[in-house]
Amino acid sequence: MTLSTDFPKVWNDPHTTDRDRKRLVRLLVEDVTLIKTQEITLQVRLRGGATQTLTIPAARPNWQAWVTAPEVVQMIDALLNEYTDAQVATILNERGLHPGRSGSFQTRTISCIRRSYGLKSRYERLRQAGMLTVEEMAKALGITKASVRAWHKAGLLRGYTSNDKGVCLFEPPEPDTLTKIPGQKLSERHRFPPSEVMLDRTKEVQYES
């Protein structure tokens, strides 16, 4: 009877060994049924006939602690519509986000996340949208690849950086796309902003919401 009222005191006494605590539990508990699903349910039956049900959260596997949060993965997917891997990493770091448990985003981190979740790269998205390579653009206009780059730099063609190596993809030429005009400077014929301004998206990172 004294033990039943002083049980917490005996249990928490620093002189009570773990072996003694096991013996105390055996005196009180008849059996325990454990059910594990999304959480852990303990059905405890005491020797006096009373029962008690306890529910506790199931422990997460260690690997789950390193998984990037789903909302961050969705953010990466959206950013890849406009930015390369390195630029996406810069944006996420400036927003104070982290991959998995800790650390900072790197270019290779974004690349790994893309592969793990089946996300298309910036290059793949531009190609899917119909953008042309420099070779394809040169063939479509009947000019050299060097001329494509020069026309792009002068603002005659609209292009987009497709990866962190600086590979540029171009919008398909329109029917009225300018052709070579001997004696006329390219700077006098530009249709779009100069390519250096268009492709330097990293300067816009700090203004992203």
Order of alpha helices (4+ residues) and beta strands (2+ residues): alpha-alpha-beta-beta-beta-alpha-alpha-alpha-alpha-alpha-alpha-beta-beta-alpha
